[in-house]
Amino acid sequence: MEMRSYIARKSVYLVITLFAILTFNFFLFRIMPGDPARAFLPRSNNKYLLQAIREKFDLDEPLHIQFIHYLQNTFTGDFGISITITKGAPITDMLGPYIINTVLLLGIGTILAIFFGVMLGRAAAWRRGKLVDTLGMAFALTFYSMPTFLFALIMVLIFYGELQWFDIGVKSENYDTLNFFDQMVDRGRHLVLPVAAFTVEMMAEYALIMRNSLTDVLTEDYITTARAKGLSNKRILRDHAMRNAMLPVVTVAAISFGWAIGGDIMVEIVFKFKGLGWLTWEAVSARDFPILQAIFLIMTITVLIGNFIADILYMYLDPRVKV
């Protein structure tokens, strides 16, 4: 009963927050300078054609009517059409390949970053003050402070430019002519470098958080009590320390989940990997507001979902949440 009540309460908060985000997402692009109709036809001075475009996209309607139409279109999956990048193309249709590429790249990278970051942070905290702690934190601090684009450029110069072990981009030009197995190999060769760059950068953050959190937990009284009971170090670490130490990691992972879906712009630009990060940069450069509005909405919804999942995990990791 407590679990159902907790989930129901969080679901209500989720709906309220989602409505607030939809409202902000609508007004954000309405207050930006510039005429969307002019962006669609930048060189046209035909006022009748411009007016027809405004009528087509309800831009001539009062703001509250536009908002109602926006909510209706959003809940039916209609994000409008691109006004500059691919003029007239439905955004819903064009987003698919970019979302798939980003999910492959940053989905794999996020999972690897959390796993290896937690392992490194755990090892450093359990052996704090020793060589493992010193080397591990030196590694984490180096890559946490290093700009993402700099590390990505170094990887491109070494592994693509000099050694030519891997490729950049999404896939090769002859991808469609390959059989299924060769297509998988080709996609893998293009994924290695961007996944590695993203994983190392994010892994450093999780390692630092895990190390600091676990260090604090290991000084708690209940850990001393567990040792006094004669429990093994492995069991103390697994059953008592890790569950509490994972709480900050879960929080950061939930927040990062949405940005992972949005795409790491620097990684995708450096490696020419056409995901949502790449599309965001293209839309900003081309002032394609409908695409930006759709991408921001996807990012914020995934952040909400990530936080909702984190709230559920809290009940498993920390029984005090039930109270």
C-alpha positions, -999 to +999 in steps of 0.1 A: +000+000+000+028+024+009+045+017-025+013+024-045+006+056-025+042+068-031+041+060-068+007+077-072+019+109-054+050+110-076+029+105-107+008+135-098+039+156-094+052+143-127+020+154-145+021+189-129+058+193-138+052+181-173+025+207-178+048+235-165+076+223-188+052+223-218+042+258-209+078+270-206+087+253-239+059+271-257+066+306-245+104+303-247+104+303-285+076+329-287+096+355-269+127+350-290+134+378-316+126+373-352+096+363-373+092+325-379+075+332-412+106+352-423+128+323-412+108+301-435+111+325-464+141+347-456+143+364-490+107+369-498+089+402-494+055+389-506+033+399-477+004+376-489+027+346-489+041+355-455+005+359-441-005+325-456+024+309-437+014+327-404-022+313-409-009+278-417+010+277-384-016+296-363+009+325-359-019+350-365-040+336-337-039+350-301-013+335-279-037+314-258-052+299-289-017+290-302-010+274-268-041+252-271-031+241-306+004+235-293-009+212-266-031+193-290-003+188-315+022+177-288-001+151-273-008+137-308+029+135-316+028+164-342+058+186-337+052+206-368+076+209-398+111+221-402+114+257-414+150+259-426+170+226-423+146+204-444+119+229-453+084+214-451+095+180-437+075+168-407+098+169-376+083+137-363+095+118-393+130+133-394+138+129-357+138+091-359+173+084-372+188+111-350+172+096-319+183+061-328+219+073-333+219+092-300+204+063-280+231+039-294+259+063-287+250+078-254+229+049-241+259+026-243+282+053-231+261+061-200+257+025-190+295+019-193+303+052-175+280+044-145+294+009-142+331+017-144+327+050-125+310+032-096+337+005-096+365+030-096+350+051-069+343+021-048+378+008-051+393+043-043+370+048-012+376+013+002+414+018-001+415+055+006+449+070+011+466+041-008+479+038-043+446+028-058+429+058-044+457+082-055+458+069-091+421+065-094+413+101-083+442+115-104+426+098-134+391+110-125+401+146-117+421+149-150+392+138-172+366+156-152+384+189-156+394+183-192+371+199-219+351+172-237+361+185-271+398+185-263+398+148-253+376+140-284+400+158-307+430+139-293+412+106-299+404+117-335+440+126-342+455+094-328+430+066-335+415+080-367+442+102-382+474+084-373+466+048-365+434+046-387+419+020-364+384+034-363+361+057-383+342+088-376+306+096-386+276+074-383+283+048-411+303+043-442+291+055-476+287+019-489+267+009-458+235+000-477+254-024-499+268-045-470+252-076-455+238-076-420+269-088-403+292-063-421+267-035-413+269-043-376+308-042-378+307-009-397+284+007-371+306-006-344+337+009-359+320+043-360+307+040-325+340+031-307+356+065-306+326+086-296+314+061-271+349+059-255+351+097-254+317+101-237+323+072-213+356+084-200+343+120-195+311+108-176+330+080-158+352+105-141+322+123-126+306+091-113+339+080-098+343+112-079+307+112-066+309+075-056+343+079-039+331+109-018+298+094-009+312+060+001+340+076+021+313+094+042+292+062+046+322+041+058+326+065+088+290+060+100+282+042+133+263+014+117+294+004+097+314+002+129+286-019+144+287-043+114+324-047+118+319-054+156+294-082+147+322-099+127+308-094+093+333-097+064+345-067+046+328-079+014+294-082+031+298-048+048+306-032+015+279-049-005+250-051+020+255-019+041+278+007+026+270+005-011+232+009-008+235+043+010+265+054-011+246+048-043+219+075-036+239+105-049+249+084-080+213+076-087+204+113-085+231+123-109+224+095-132+187+105-134+196+141-143+222+130-168+198+106-184+178+134-201+210+151-213+222+118-227+191+115-248+196+151-259+230+142-270+265+154-260+269+182-286+306+184-285+312+147-289+287+144-318+302+175-336+338+164-332+331+128-344+305+139-370+280+116-354+246+128-365+225+124-334+203+149-315+233+168-303+244+174-339+208+183-349+206+208-320+237+226-333+223+226-369+189+239-357+205+267-336+227+277-366+197+277-390+173+292-365+149+263-369+128+269-339+103+240-343+131+215-343+147+231-312+113+231-295+109+194-302+144+185-290+141+205-258+108+188-251+122+154-256+152+162-233+130+176-205+106+146-206+134+122-204+148+141-174+114+138-157+112+101-165+147+096-152+139+113-119+107+094-116+126+061-119+152+074-094+124+081-069+113+045-072+148+033-068+152+054-036+125+032-019+146+002-026+180+017-017+168+037+013+138+024+033+136+057+051+120+072+020+088+053+028+084+072+061 
